[in-house]
Amino acid sequence: MTDSETAPVQPTPFHDLDAYVDLPRGSGLVLSPDGSRLVTAQQTLDPKRQRWVTALWEVDPTGERPARRLTRSAKGETGAAFLPDGDLLFTSARPDPSAEDDDDEKALLWRLPASGGEAYVVGSRPGGVGGVQVARETPTVLVTSDTFPSSTDEESEAAKRKARKEAKVSAILHDSSPVRFWDADLGPDLPRLYAGVLGDDGASGDRLSLRDLTPRPGKALLEGAQSVSPDGRTVATTWGLGEPGGLRWALALVDVETAELRLVVDDEEHEIFQPVFSPDGRSIALVTESRSTPDTAPETRLAVLDLETERVRDLNGDWDHWPTGLAWTPDSSALVVTADEDGRAPVFRCEVATGAFTRLTSDDFAYSDVQVSPDGRTVYAMRTSYAEPARPVRLDATTPDQASTPLRGPAEPPALPGTLVDVEATATDGTRVRSWLCLPEGASATSPAPLLLWIHGGPLGSWNAWSWRWNPWLAVAQGYAVLLPDPALSTGYGQDFVARGWGAWGAAPYTDLMAATDAAEARDDVDETRTAAMGGSFGGYMANWVAGHTDRFDAVVTHASLWALDQFGPTTDAPWYWKREMTEQMALDNSPHRWVDEIVSPMLVIHGDKDYRVPIGEALRLWSELAERAETADGSMPHRLLYFPDENHWVLTPGHAKVWYQTVLAFLAQHVLGEEWETPELLA
């Protein structure tokens, strides 16, 4: 090969959408009580290629044996949790072979013996079961189940469901807020907690007798997280307390025997999340979040509740991170947590007695689902980045700044059509702004790649973990360089970095994005003359703001986006949350719709009608106002609207995911690459 010749790009799964949706998708990790087995979940396409189905796989913690598939059904399996004897519990809507009439697609609780054999049903509720938790020392099992407020027992619950189904009634009468959550209508059935004790002999036919622990919870468990005490006697749960227009989150303890509930942490200035009992049963680890105001961003901190004194002790100190994914060491002396940091999410160890933090990982990955071995020497987790999807790994529980060791999971990471590099910029106020840049193979000074600016949602988040819904490598495979910046409001850069954008979405977040774009365009392997911007949710808001404030982009794609903030706040599923930041003046100053007359870039507007977080009215108003200004006499205009009548904030079905990418790439090809518009086949 001569110097003038270029090696052909090798095809990857990202060069073909069918191959892409065929890729298996891993998530979650649980460790058996004896430390000998890890279980993770993997999604694959069903035979009709219409939906993804989840199966459970066993992973060898030593990394020697290949992963082994444990479950297989058309309905899929989720919610894995180990019993103390090593048997595995999971939930699935697959039919119960022991039932005479089982045509109801509700999730059942199944038990898979550690000794081998077939799984069998051990628990059920008319509204299905989920949220499985198991005590550390006893076979006490906790589940959640949606239940009608007036139901007093399983029979009355089943009768109400049957009556509504036969009458074809779906109406809901509300007497409190909220009425929606993400993509779900709330009510008339709402979550309750149920607990029971399974026999330890593993005999098929052993059924869980479920006690109702929360007979009248109202909407207190809508965003609940629970933990069972090691002895199985107590449940710690987040508990939503009503306030004008919404909820705030406290911590309650529930006695499993008597169902007595009492609040133990109720702080009007802070909300409580992620309770986890310590192995010795004396403490509960917590995440506290300060209540935001129009002028003050929330702050998330690690804390411990002493159950004897019922006092909460802050552990964060001057550790300027937001903790997630809490796990105790077996001796209850330390917590292993994850937290966003500089475009990654390392694993940290916190000594409970002193509040001293040690970073355990120093690589470029984001970690989740942390599990600690019974001897306290090893940590297992799922790791990911924009270089690879989630996969199980192992690391030492005390060694600082190490690289994790991949285990033999259900699937190996796919080959990528390019490389991932760090890009740094300096904002107008002198702040460092960093990004990931995904570069296609062959990008160079003589063949620079067109640039796509991708803006993340949240807004409190970071581009640090692989996304199947917003995957840059599909665009990279088409020759684009994709920039993934973390502007003001992003997590992982300290509290001050979040505060820079709080209540001023159109200020530092926007100028940070432009600074990041400038830095990427300064590279000789990026073509600054061919560019586009796109984002979803808050990223869609920023895409709308960008469209109204600069003409530098050849095209703008806005998905599930906020357009008119005065309209958005009261109509979203959590208006009380946004009201804390979004005053009337803030909405006026930062609403993209006020700059609609300045928009010159062609826009692709995408929205799902079942989106309750950002209601469809945002897209309809944006589309109407664009059309009013751009539509010609023959009805044509440069903008397009991709509408999904039965999708929500995300686009979840395989067919719609393909159509989404086909439309986005066709729109970009037309306006960035100068190609003829080509309507996706199934939309033509």
C-alpha positions as CSV (number, residue, x, y, z in Angstrom):
1,M,0.0,0.0,0.0
2,T,1.4,3.4,-1.0
3,D,1.3,6.4,1.3
4,S,-1.5,7.9,-0.8
5,E,-3.8,5.0,-0.3
6,T,-6.2,4.8,2.7
7,A,-7.1,1.5,4.4
8,P,-10.8,0.8,4.1
9,V,-12.9,1.2,7.2
10,Q,-13.7,-2.2,8.7
11,P,-17.5,-2.6,9.2
12,T,-18.7,-2.8,12.8
13,P,-22.2,-3.3,14.2
14,F,-22.6,0.5,14.2
15,H,-22.5,0.6,10.4
16,D,-25.8,-1.2,10.2
17,L,-28.9,-0.5,12.3
18,D,-30.1,-4.1,12.2
19,A,-26.7,-5.3,13.5
20,Y,-26.8,-2.5,16.2
21,V,-30.2,-3.5,17.6
22,D,-29.0,-7.1,17.6
23,L,-26.2,-6.2,20.2
24,P,-26.9,-7.7,23.6
25,R,-27.3,-5.2,26.4
26,G,-26.1,-5.9,30.0
27,S,-27.1,-4.4,33.2
28,G,-27.3,-5.0,37.0
29,L,-25.2,-7.2,39.3
30,V,-25.9,-9.1,42.5
31,L,-23.5,-11.4,44.5
32,S,-24.5,-14.6,46.3
33,P,-24.1,-14.6,50.1
34,D,-21.1,-17.0,50.0
35,G,-19.4,-14.9,47.3
36,S,-19.2,-17.7,44.7
37,R,-21.7,-16.5,42.2
38,L,-22.5,-13.2,40.4
39,V,-25.7,-12.7,38.5
40,T,-26.3,-10.1,35.8
41,A,-29.0,-9.4,33.3
42,Q,-28.8,-9.2,29.5
43,Q,-31.3,-8.0,27.0
44,T,-31.6,-9.4,23.5
45,L,-34.2,-9.1,20.7
46,D,-37.2,-11.5,20.7
47,P,-37.6,-13.7,17.7
48,K,-40.0,-11.2,16.0
49,R,-37.4,-8.4,16.6
50,Q,-40.2,-6.3,18.2
51,R,-38.9,-5.9,21.8
52,W,-36.0,-6.7,24.0
53,V,-36.2,-9.6,26.4
54,T,-34.1,-9.8,29.6
55,A,-32.5,-13.0,30.8
56,L,-30.4,-13.7,33.9
57,W,-26.8,-15.0,33.5
58,E,-24.3,-16.3,36.1
59,V,-20.8,-14.8,36.1
60,D,-17.8,-16.5,37.7
61,P,-16.3,-14.0,40.3
62,T,-12.8,-15.5,39.6
63,G,-13.0,-14.8,35.9
64,E,-12.1,-18.4,35.0
65,R,-15.4,-19.9,33.8
66,P,-17.5,-18.5,31.0
67,A,-20.8,-16.9,31.8
68,R,-23.8,-19.3,32.0
69,R,-27.4,-18.5,31.1
70,L,-29.8,-19.2,34.0
71,T,-33.2,-18.2,32.7
72,R,-34.9,-18.3,29.4
73,S,-38.5,-17.3,28.6
74,A,-40.5,-15.2,26.1
75,K,-41.5,-12.8,28.9
76,G,-38.0,-12.4,30.3
77,E,-36.8,-12.2,33.9
78,T,-35.6,-9.3,36.1
79,G,-35.2,-8.3,39.8
80,A,-32.6,-10.9,40.8
81,A,-31.9,-11.3,44.5
82,F,-30.2,-14.1,46.5
83,L,-31.7,-15.9,49.5
84,P,-29.3,-16.7,52.4
85,D,-29.1,-20.3,51.3
86,G,-27.9,-19.3,47.8
87,D,-31.2,-19.8,45.9
88,L,-32.0,-17.1,43.4
89,L,-35.3,-15.1,43.4
90,F,-36.4,-13.2,40.3
91,T,-39.6,-11.7,38.8
92,S,-41.2,-12.7,35.5
93,A,-44.5,-12.6,33.8
94,R,-44.0,-16.0,32.2
95,P,-46.9,-18.4,32.9
96,D,-47.0,-20.4,36.1
97,P,-47.0,-24.1,35.0
98,S,-48.7,-25.1,38.3
99,A,-51.7,-22.7,37.8
100,E,-54.9,-24.0,36.1
101,D,-55.7,-20.6,34.6
102,D,-52.8,-18.2,34.1
103,D,-53.5,-15.9,31.2
104,D,-52.8,-12.7,33.2
105,E,-49.5,-11.2,32.3
106,K,-48.6,-10.0,35.9
107,A,-45.1,-10.4,37.2
108,L,-44.7,-13.4,39.6
109,L,-42.0,-14.1,42.1
110,W,-39.9,-17.2,41.1
111,R,-37.2,-19.2,43.0
112,L,-34.3,-20.9,41.2
113,P,-32.6,-23.5,43.5
114,A,-28.8,-23.2,43.8
115,S,-28.6,-26.9,43.5
116,G,-30.1,-26.9,40.1
117,G,-33.4,-27.8,38.6
118,E,-36.3,-25.6,37.3
119,A,-37.5,-22.4,38.8
120,Y,-40.9,-22.3,40.4
121,V,-43.4,-19.7,41.6
122,V,-43.2,-18.7,45.3
123,G,-45.1,-15.5,45.4
124,S,-47.8,-13.5,43.6
125,R,-50.1,-10.6,43.9
126,P,-53.1,-9.5,41.7
127,G,-51.1,-6.4,40.7
128,G,-47.8,-8.3,40.2
129,V,-44.7,-8.1,42.2
130,G,-41.4,-6.1,41.9
131,G,-38.6,-4.5,43.9
132,V,-37.4,-7.7,45.4
133,Q,-35.3,-7.3,48.6
134,V,-34.0,-10.1,50.9
135,A,-32.7,-10.0,54.5
136,R,-29.0,-10.8,54.9
137,E,-29.4,-13.5,57.6
138,T,-33.0,-14.8,57.2
139,P,-35.2,-15.7,54.3
140,T,-37.4,-12.6,54.8
141,V,-38.5,-11.3,51.4
142,L,-39.8,-7.8,50.7
143,V,-41.7,-6.9,47.5
144,T,-43.7,-4.0,46.1
145,S,-47.1,-4.4,44.4
146,D,-49.5,-2.0,43.0
147,T,-52.8,-2.2,45.0
148,F,-56.1,-0.4,45.0
149,P,-56.6,1.9,48.0
150,S,-59.8,0.2,49.1
151,S,-58.5,-3.3,48.8
152,T,-58.3,-5.1,52.2
153,D,-57.0,-8.5,51.0
154,E,-55.9,-10.4,47.9
155,E,-59.5,-11.5,47.0
156,S,-60.9,-7.9,47.0
157,E,-57.9,-6.7,45.0
158,A,-58.4,-9.4,42.3
159,A,-62.2,-8.6,42.2
160,K,-61.6,-4.9,41.6
161,R,-59.1,-5.6,38.8
162,K,-61.5,-8.0,37.2
163,A,-64.5,-5.6,37.4
164,R,-62.5,-2.7,35.8
165,K,-61.2,-5.0,33.1
166,E,-64.6,-6.4,32.2
167,A,-66.2,-2.9,32.2
168,K,-63.3,-1.5,30.1
169,V,-62.9,1.3,32.6
170,S,-59.5,3.0,32.7
171,A,-60.6,6.3,34.3
172,I,-58.8,7.5,37.4
173,L,-60.2,9.9,40.1
174,H,-57.5,11.8,41.9
175,D,-57.6,13.6,45.2
176,S,-53.9,14.6,45.4
177,S,-50.9,15.5,43.3
178,P,-48.9,14.2,41.4
179,V,-51.1,12.3,38.9
180,R,-48.2,11.1,36.6
181,F,-44.7,9.9,37.0
182,W,-42.2,9.7,34.1
183,D,-44.2,7.7,31.5
184,A,-46.9,6.2,33.9
185,D,-50.3,7.4,34.9
186,L,-50.6,7.1,38.6
187,G,-53.6,5.3,40.1
188,P,-56.0,4.0,40.9
189,D,-53.7,1.3,42.2
190,L,-50.5,2.5,43.9
191,P,-47.4,0.8,45.3
192,R,-47.5,-1.0,48.7
193,L,-44.9,-3.0,50.6
194,Y,-45.4,-6.7,51.3
195,A,-43.1,-9.0,53.2
196,G,-43.0,-12.7,54.1
197,V,-40.7,-15.5,55.1
198,L,-39.8,-18.3,52.7
199,G,-39.0,-21.8,53.9
200,D,-35.4,-22.8,53.9
201,D,-35.8,-26.3,52.5
202,G,-36.3,-25.1,48.9
203,A,-39.1,-27.5,48.4
204,S,-41.2,-26.9,45.3
205,G,-44.6,-25.7,46.3
206,D,-43.3,-23.5,49.1
207,R,-45.3,-20.3,48.8
208,L,-44.7,-16.9,50.3
209,S,-47.5,-15.6,52.6
210,L,-47.3,-11.8,52.0
211,R,-48.1,-9.4,54.8
212,D,-49.2,-5.9,53.9
213,L,-46.8,-3.5,55.6
214,T,-48.3,-0.3,54.3
215,P,-52.1,-0.6,54.1
216,R,-52.7,3.1,53.4
217,P,-49.5,4.6,51.9
218,G,-51.2,6.9,49.4
219,K,-48.5,8.1,47.0
220,A,-45.7,7.8,49.6
221,L,-43.9,4.9,47.8
222,L,-44.0,6.4,44.3
223,E,-40.2,6.8,44.2
224,G,-39.5,4.5,47.0
225,A,-36.2,2.7,47.8
226,Q,-36.1,0.0,50.5
227,S,-33.6,-2.0,52.6
228,V,-34.3,-4.9,54.9
229,S,-32.5,-5.3,58.2
230,P,-30.1,-8.2,58.4
231,D,-32.4,-10.1,60.8
232,G,-35.5,-9.4,58.6
233,R,-37.4,-7.6,61.3
234,T,-37.4,-4.1,60.0
235,V,-37.7,-2.4,56.6
236,A,-36.2,1.1,55.9
237,T,-38.0,2.9,53.2
238,T,-38.0,6.4,51.7
239,W,-41.4,7.9,52.4
240,G,-43.1,10.6,50.4
241,L,-44.8,13.3,52.5
242,G,-47.4,15.4,50.9
243,E,-46.8,19.1,50.4
244,P,-48.6,21.7,48.3
245,G,-48.6,20.3,44.8
246,G,-46.2,17.4,45.3
247,L,-44.0,15.3,47.7
248,R,-40.9,15.5,49.7
249,W,-38.9,12.4,50.8
250,A,-38.3,11.3,54.4
251,L,-37.1,8.0,55.9
252,A,-39.4,5.6,57.7
253,L,-38.9,2.3,59.5
254,V,-41.6,-0.4,59.3
255,D,-41.8,-3.3,61.7
256,V,-42.3,-6.5,59.6
257,E,-44.3,-8.3,62.3
258,T,-46.7,-5.5,63.3
259,A,-46.6,-3.2,60.2
260,E,-46.0,-0.3,62.6
261,L,-44.5,2.6,60.7
262,R,-42.6,5.6,62.1
263,L,-40.7,8.4,60.6
264,V,-37.1,8.5,61.8
265,V,-35.6,11.2,59.5
266,D,-38.0,14.0,58.5
267,D,-36.0,17.2,57.6
268,E,-37.8,19.9,55.8
269,E,-34.5,21.2,54.4
270,H,-33.2,17.8,53.1
271,E,-34.7,14.8,51.3
272,I,-33.6,11.2,51.9
273,F,-32.7,8.6,49.3
274,Q,-31.0,5.2,48.9
275,P,-31.3,3.7,52.5
276,V,-29.0,0.7,53.1
277,F,-28.8,-1.3,56.4
278,S,-25.3,-2.0,57.7
279,P,-24.5,-5.7,58.1
280,D,-24.4,-5.4,61.9
281,G,-27.9,-3.8,61.8
282,R,-26.8,-0.8,63.8
283,S,-26.8,1.9,61.1
284,I,-28.4,2.9,57.8
285,A,-26.4,4.6,55.1
286,L,-28.2,7.4,53.4
287,V,-28.0,9.9,50.6
288,T,-29.3,13.3,51.6
289,E,-30.2,16.0,49.1
290,S,-30.6,19.6,50.2
291,R,-33.8,21.2,49.1
292,S,-33.0,23.6,46.2
293,T,-34.3,27.2,46.0
294,P,-34.4,29.6,43.0
295,D,-30.9,30.7,44.0
296,T,-29.3,27.6,45.5
297,A,-28.7,24.3,43.7
298,P,-29.3,21.0,45.5
299,E,-26.3,19.3,47.1
300,T,-26.2,15.5,47.5
301,R,-24.2,14.0,50.4
302,L,-23.4,10.7,52.1
303,A,-24.6,10.2,55.6
304,V,-25.2,7.5,58.2
305,L,-28.2,7.1,60.6
306,D,-27.3,5.6,64.0
307,L,-30.3,3.5,64.9
308,E,-29.6,3.7,68.6
309,T,-29.5,7.5,68.8
310,E,-31.5,8.2,65.6
311,R,-29.0,10.9,64.7
312,V,-27.8,11.5,61.1
313,R,-24.1,12.0,60.7
314,D,-22.7,13.6,57.5
315,L,-19.7,11.7,56.0
316,N,-19.0,13.9,53.0
317,G,-17.0,16.6,54.8
318,D,-15.1,18.5,52.1
319,W,-15.3,15.6,49.6
320,D,-16.9,17.5,46.8
321,H,-18.8,14.7,45.1
322,W,-22.4,13.4,44.8
323,P,-22.5,9.8,46.0
324,T,-24.6,7.0,44.5
325,G,-24.7,3.2,44.7
326,L,-24.0,2.6,48.4
327,A,-22.6,-0.8,49.6
328,W,-21.3,-1.7,53.0
329,T,-18.2,-3.7,53.8
330,P,-19.1,-6.9,55.7
331,D,-17.6,-5.6,59.0
332,S,-19.8,-2.4,58.7
333,S,-16.6,-0.2,59.0
334,A,-16.7,1.3,55.5
335,L,-19.0,2.2,52.6
336,V,-18.1,1.6,49.0
337,V,-19.8,4.1,46.7
338,T,-19.6,5.6,43.2
339,A,-19.7,9.2,42.2
340,D,-19.4,11.2,39.0
341,E,-15.9,12.7,38.6
342,D,-14.4,14.5,35.6
343,G,-16.4,12.6,33.0
344,R,-16.0,9.3,34.8
345,A,-17.7,7.7,37.8
346,P,-15.0,6.0,40.0
347,V,-15.4,3.7,42.9
348,F,-14.6,5.2,46.3
349,R,-14.2,3.8,49.8
350,C,-15.3,5.8,52.8
351,E,-14.2,4.9,56.3
352,V,-17.4,5.4,58.4
353,A,-15.5,6.3,61.7
354,T,-13.4,9.1,60.1
355,G,-15.2,10.1,56.9
356,A,-11.9,9.5,55.0
357,F,-12.4,8.8,51.3
358,T,-10.1,6.7,49.0
359,R,-10.5,6.5,45.3
360,L,-10.3,2.9,44.3
361,T,-10.3,3.3,40.5
362,S,-8.4,5.7,38.4
363,D,-9.3,4.6,34.8
364,D,-11.7,6.2,32.3
365,F,-14.8,4.2,33.3
366,A,-18.1,4.8,35.2
367,Y,-19.0,2.2,37.7
368,S,-22.4,1.0,39.2
369,D,-24.0,-1.9,41.0
370,V,-21.2,-2.2,43.5
371,Q,-21.0,-5.5,45.5
372,V,-18.5,-6.4,48.2
373,S,-17.3,-10.0,48.8
374,P,-18.1,-11.7,52.1
375,D,-14.5,-11.5,53.2
376,G,-14.4,-7.8,52.4
377,R,-11.3,-8.1,50.1
378,T,-12.9,-7.7,46.7
379,V,-15.3,-5.4,45.0
380,Y,-17.4,-6.4,42.0
381,A,-19.2,-3.8,39.8
382,M,-20.5,-3.1,36.4
383,R,-18.3,-0.7,34.5
384,T,-18.9,1.3,31.3
385,S,-17.8,4.3,29.3
386,Y,-18.3,5.6,25.8
387,A,-15.6,3.1,24.9
388,E,-17.7,0.0,25.9
389,P,-21.1,-1.0,27.2
390,A,-21.7,-2.2,30.8
391,R,-19.7,-5.3,31.8
392,P,-18.9,-7.0,35.1
393,V,-15.5,-6.4,36.6
394,R,-13.5,-7.1,39.8
395,L,-11.2,-4.8,41.9
396,D,-9.4,-4.9,45.2
397,A,-11.4,-3.4,48.1
398,T,-8.6,-1.3,49.6
399,T,-6.0,-0.5,46.8
400,P,-6.2,3.1,45.7
401,D,-6.2,4.3,42.0
402,Q,-6.3,0.8,40.4
403,A,-7.6,-0.5,37.1
404,S,-10.4,-3.0,37.3
405,T,-10.2,-6.5,35.8
406,P,-13.0,-7.5,33.4
407,L,-14.8,-10.8,34.2
408,R,-16.2,-13.2,31.6
409,G,-19.6,-11.7,31.1
410,P,-22.4,-12.8,28.7
411,A,-21.0,-10.8,25.8
412,E,-17.8,-9.1,24.8
413,P,-17.8,-5.3,24.0
414,P,-18.4,-4.7,20.2
415,A,-15.7,-3.2,18.0
416,L,-15.9,0.5,17.6
417,P,-15.7,2.5,14.4
418,G,-13.4,5.1,15.8
419,T,-11.5,6.4,18.9
420,L,-12.4,8.3,22.1
421,V,-10.4,11.2,23.2
422,D,-10.6,14.0,25.9
423,V,-11.0,17.6,24.8
424,E,-10.6,20.6,27.2
425,A,-11.8,24.2,26.7
426,T,-11.8,27.3,28.8
427,A,-15.2,29.0,29.4
428,T,-15.7,32.8,29.2
429,D,-15.3,33.0,33.0
430,G,-12.1,31.0,33.0
431,T,-13.6,27.7,34.1
432,R,-12.3,24.4,32.6
433,V,-14.9,22.7,30.5
434,R,-14.1,19.1,29.4
435,S,-15.7,16.8,26.8
436,W,-15.4,13.4,25.2
437,L,-14.8,13.4,21.4
438,C,-15.7,10.4,19.4
439,L,-13.6,10.5,16.2
440,P,-14.2,8.3,13.1
441,E,-11.5,6.1,11.7
442,G,-9.6,8.1,9.0
443,A,-10.3,11.5,10.4
444,S,-7.2,13.7,9.7
445,A,-6.0,17.1,8.7
446,T,-6.5,16.1,5.0
447,S,-9.9,14.5,5.7
448,P,-11.5,16.3,8.6
449,A,-14.8,14.9,10.0
450,P,-18.0,17.0,10.2
451,L,-18.9,17.8,13.8
452,L,-22.0,16.9,15.8
453,L,-22.4,18.6,19.2
454,W,-24.4,16.3,21.5
455,I,-25.9,17.9,24.6
456,H,-26.8,15.7,27.6
457,G,-30.1,15.8,29.5
458,G,-30.7,16.0,33.2
459,P,-29.5,18.8,33.4
460,L,-27.7,17.3,36.5
461,G,-25.7,14.6,34.8
462,S,-22.6,13.8,32.8
463,W,-21.6,12.1,29.6
464,N,-19.7,9.3,31.3
465,A,-21.6,6.1,30.6
466,W,-22.6,4.1,27.5
467,S,-26.1,4.9,26.2
468,W,-28.0,2.6,23.9
469,R,-30.6,5.3,23.2
470,W,-28.1,8.1,22.4
471,N,-25.2,6.2,21.0
472,P,-22.6,8.4,19.2
473,W,-20.9,5.5,17.4
474,L,-23.8,5.2,15.0
475,A,-23.1,8.8,13.8
476,V,-19.3,8.1,13.9
477,A,-19.8,5.1,11.6
478,Q,-21.3,7.6,9.1
479,G,-18.1,9.7,9.3
480,Y,-19.1,12.3,11.9
481,A,-17.0,13.4,14.9
482,V,-19.4,13.5,17.9
483,L,-18.6,15.9,20.8
484,L,-20.0,15.1,24.2
485,P,-19.4,18.1,26.5
486,D,-20.2,18.5,30.2
487,P,-21.2,22.2,30.5
488,A,-22.3,24.1,33.7
489,L,-24.9,22.1,35.6
490,S,-23.0,18.8,34.9
491,T,-22.1,16.6,37.8
492,G,-18.6,15.4,38.6
493,Y,-16.9,18.8,38.7
494,G,-17.9,20.0,42.1
495,Q,-20.8,21.9,43.7
496,D,-19.6,25.3,42.3
497,F,-19.7,23.9,38.7
498,V,-23.4,23.0,39.2
499,A,-24.1,26.4,40.8
500,R,-22.7,28.2,37.7
501,G,-25.8,27.2,35.7
502,W,-28.5,27.1,38.4
503,G,-31.4,29.2,37.5
504,A,-29.6,30.6,34.5
505,W,-29.8,27.8,31.9
506,G,-29.2,30.1,29.0
507,A,-26.1,31.6,30.4
508,A,-23.1,29.5,31.5
509,P,-24.5,26.2,30.1
510,Y,-24.7,27.8,26.7
511,T,-21.4,29.6,26.7
512,D,-19.7,26.4,28.0
513,L,-21.1,24.5,25.0
514,M,-19.9,27.1,22.6
515,A,-16.4,27.0,24.2
516,A,-16.3,23.2,23.9
517,T,-17.4,23.4,20.3
518,D,-14.7,26.0,19.6
519,A,-12.0,23.7,21.1
520,A,-13.2,20.7,19.0
521,E,-13.3,22.8,15.8
522,A,-9.7,24.0,16.5
523,R,-8.5,20.4,15.8
524,D,-7.2,19.7,12.4
525,D,-9.2,16.5,12.2
526,V,-12.5,18.3,12.6
527,D,-14.3,20.2,9.9
528,E,-15.6,23.5,11.4
529,T,-17.5,24.3,8.2
530,R,-19.9,21.3,8.6
531,T,-21.6,21.2,12.0
532,A,-24.8,20.3,13.7
533,A,-26.2,20.3,17.3
534,M,-28.6,17.9,19.0
535,G,-29.9,17.0,22.4
536,G,-32.7,15.3,24.3
537,S,-34.8,16.4,27.3
538,F,-32.7,19.2,28.9
539,G,-30.3,18.7,26.0
540,G,-33.3,19.3,23.8
541,Y,-33.9,22.5,25.7
542,M,-30.3,23.6,25.1
543,A,-30.6,22.6,21.4
544,N,-33.6,25.0,21.2
545,W,-31.7,27.7,23.0
546,V,-28.7,27.2,20.7
547,A,-30.9,27.4,17.6
548,G,-32.2,30.8,18.8
549,H,-28.9,32.2,19.7
550,T,-26.4,31.3,16.9
551,D,-26.5,30.5,13.2
552,R,-23.2,28.5,13.4
553,F,-24.9,25.1,13.0
554,D,-26.1,23.7,9.7
555,A,-28.9,21.7,11.5
556,V,-30.4,21.3,15.0
557,V,-32.1,18.1,16.3
558,T,-34.2,18.5,19.4
559,H,-35.7,15.5,21.1
560,A,-38.3,15.6,24.0
561,S,-37.4,19.2,24.5
562,L,-38.5,22.1,26.7
563,W,-39.6,25.0,24.6
564,A,-41.8,27.4,26.6
565,L,-40.8,27.3,30.3
566,D,-44.0,29.0,31.5
567,Q,-46.0,26.2,30.0
568,F,-43.6,23.4,30.8
569,G,-43.3,23.9,34.6
570,P,-47.0,23.4,35.6
571,T,-47.7,20.6,33.0
572,T,-44.8,18.2,33.8
573,D,-45.1,15.2,36.1
574,A,-43.2,16.9,38.9
575,P,-44.2,20.6,38.8
576,W,-43.2,21.1,42.5
577,Y,-39.6,20.2,41.7
578,W,-39.2,22.6,38.9
579,K,-41.0,25.4,40.8
580,R,-38.1,25.4,43.3
581,E,-35.8,26.7,40.6
582,M,-38.1,28.0,37.9
583,T,-39.5,31.3,39.1
584,E,-41.6,33.5,36.8
585,Q,-38.5,35.6,36.1
586,M,-36.3,32.6,35.5
587,A,-38.8,31.1,33.1
588,L,-39.0,34.4,31.2
589,D,-35.3,34.9,31.0
590,N,-34.4,31.4,29.9
591,S,-37.3,30.3,27.7
592,P,-36.2,29.4,24.2
593,H,-39.6,30.3,22.6
594,R,-38.8,34.0,23.0
595,W,-36.1,33.7,20.4
596,V,-38.0,31.8,17.8
597,D,-37.7,34.7,15.3
598,E,-33.9,34.3,15.4
599,I,-33.9,30.6,14.3
600,V,-32.3,30.1,10.9
601,S,-30.9,26.5,11.3
602,P,-33.2,23.8,10.0
603,M,-34.7,21.9,13.0
604,L,-35.8,18.3,13.4
605,V,-38.3,18.1,16.3
606,I,-38.8,14.7,17.9
607,H,-41.4,13.8,20.6
608,G,-43.4,11.0,22.0
609,D,-47.1,11.5,22.9
610,K,-46.7,9.5,26.1
611,D,-44.0,11.7,27.5
612,Y,-45.1,13.0,30.9
613,R,-41.8,14.4,32.0
614,V,-41.7,16.8,29.0
615,P,-45.3,16.8,27.7
616,I,-46.1,16.7,24.0
617,G,-47.4,20.3,24.2
618,E,-43.8,21.5,24.1
619,A,-43.2,20.0,20.7
620,L,-46.6,21.0,19.3
621,R,-46.0,24.6,20.3
622,L,-42.4,24.6,18.9
623,W,-43.6,23.0,15.7
624,S,-46.5,25.5,15.3
625,E,-44.3,28.5,15.9
626,L,-41.6,27.2,13.5
627,A,-44.3,26.6,10.8
628,E,-45.8,30.0,11.3
629,R,-42.5,31.6,10.4
630,A,-41.0,29.1,7.9
631,E,-43.8,27.5,5.9
632,T,-44.0,28.6,2.3
633,A,-47.0,28.8,0.0
634,D,-46.6,25.3,-1.2
635,G,-46.5,24.0,2.4
636,S,-42.8,23.1,2.5
637,M,-40.2,24.2,5.0
638,P,-36.8,23.2,6.1
639,H,-37.9,21.8,9.5
640,R,-39.4,18.4,10.2
641,L,-41.4,16.8,13.0
642,L,-40.9,13.1,13.9
643,Y,-43.8,12.1,16.1
644,F,-44.3,8.9,18.1
645,P,-47.9,8.4,19.2
646,D,-47.1,5.6,21.6
647,E,-43.6,6.3,22.8
648,N,-42.6,8.2,26.0
649,H,-39.6,10.4,27.1
650,W,-37.4,7.7,25.5
651,V,-37.9,5.7,22.3
652,L,-37.9,2.2,23.6
653,T,-39.0,-0.3,20.9
654,P,-36.5,-1.7,18.4
655,G,-38.5,-0.6,15.4
656,H,-38.9,2.9,16.6
657,A,-35.3,3.2,17.6
658,K,-34.3,2.3,14.1
659,V,-36.7,4.9,12.6
660,W,-35.3,7.5,15.1
661,Y,-31.7,7.0,13.9
662,Q,-32.7,6.7,10.3
663,T,-34.5,10.0,10.4
664,V,-31.8,11.8,12.4
665,L,-29.0,10.6,10.1
666,A,-31.1,11.4,7.0
667,F,-31.7,15.0,8.3
668,L,-28.1,15.5,9.1
669,A,-27.0,14.1,5.7
670,Q,-29.2,16.6,4.0
671,H,-28.2,19.7,5.8
672,V,-24.6,18.9,7.0
673,L,-23.3,16.8,4.1
674,G,-25.4,18.3,1.3
675,E,-27.0,15.1,0.3
676,E,-30.6,14.7,-1.1
677,W,-33.2,14.1,1.5
678,E,-34.2,10.4,1.8
679,T,-37.3,9.5,3.8
680,P,-36.9,6.4,5.9
681,E,-38.8,3.5,4.2
682,L,-41.3,2.9,6.9
683,L,-42.2,6.6,7.1
684,A,-42.5,7.2,3.4
